[in-house]
Amino acid sequence: MEIQLHVNMNEKLFLRNPEQSELGRKIILHSIQLIHKNGFEVFTFKKLAKEMGSTEAGIYRYFENKHKVLIYLTAWYWSWLEYQVSFQTNNIKDSIVKLKVVIKLLAGTVEDDIRTAHIDERCLHQIIITESSKTYLTKNVSQDNKDQLFKPYKDLCAVIGNIIIECNPNYKYPKSLASTIIEVAHLQNFFMNNLPSLTDFGSHKDELEIVSFLEDLVFSSISKA
């Protein structure tokens, strides 16, 4: 029996739910492929329509603009990642081990999830690394925040923050450390592959070294409290 994973998305991200039609799922599939291949700056609905063999008008029935597509993709990834964190730590009693699992999920290799046929999580992870900050580094961030478009990211940080508190109830900065872990994992991965002189991993390009670095950073911080 084939098991599919469904992620509930904020309705303010789209005009029509792309998960509910073949065309909508194709928009998501090909958006990931194009952004991964060429970058968000040159991604347009015209190019997306050509790639899909569809029309721009058809895409605009689902999304207001390409920025909403990017927020949709990142929000979907954060929700999927929160599920992975919860699932893979569910039966772990040792909070230190649990936090190490989280760090590995954040900084390690991401494989495609076969339960989501129209979403390649491996490619989406690379988009998160290179493009996710563009979702909130905008003039509209306050309104987008009011619309709760970043709630999946906040929820993920809250889950990780709670695990940090499990490790050390006296630690004062669980939310800050949680968001720092996520951002550093992605920045160090980007630097490792593109600006290697900014890391200590550039010569080997080994994601496991980023995991080790984050473990050192995190556990050194929480042990001092």
VENDAJO-V542462 format. One line per field, one symbol per residue. ss: DSSP state (~ for helix, > for strand, _ for the rest). phi: phi as a letter, one per 20 degrees, with the letter a starting at -180 (. if undefined). A space follows every 50 residues. Layout:
ss=???
phi=???
//
This chain:
ss=__________~~~____~~~_~~~~~~~~~~~~~~~~~______~~~~~~ ~~___~~~~~_____~~~~~~~~~~~~~~~~~~~~~~~~_____~~~~~~ ~~~~~~~_____________~~~~~~~~~~~~~~~_____~~~~~~____ ~~~~~~~~~~~~~~~~~______~~~~~~~~~~~~~~~~~~~~~_~~~__ ______~~~~~~~~~~~~~~~~~__
phi=.edddddfdfffebebfffebfffffffgffffffffdnfgefcffffff femccfgffffdcfaffffffgfffffffffffffffedgdeefffffff ffffffdefddfeffcfecefffffffgfecffffdecfeffffffemfd ggfffffffffffffffbfefecfffffffgfffgffffffgeccffecd dffdldffffgffffffffffffef
//
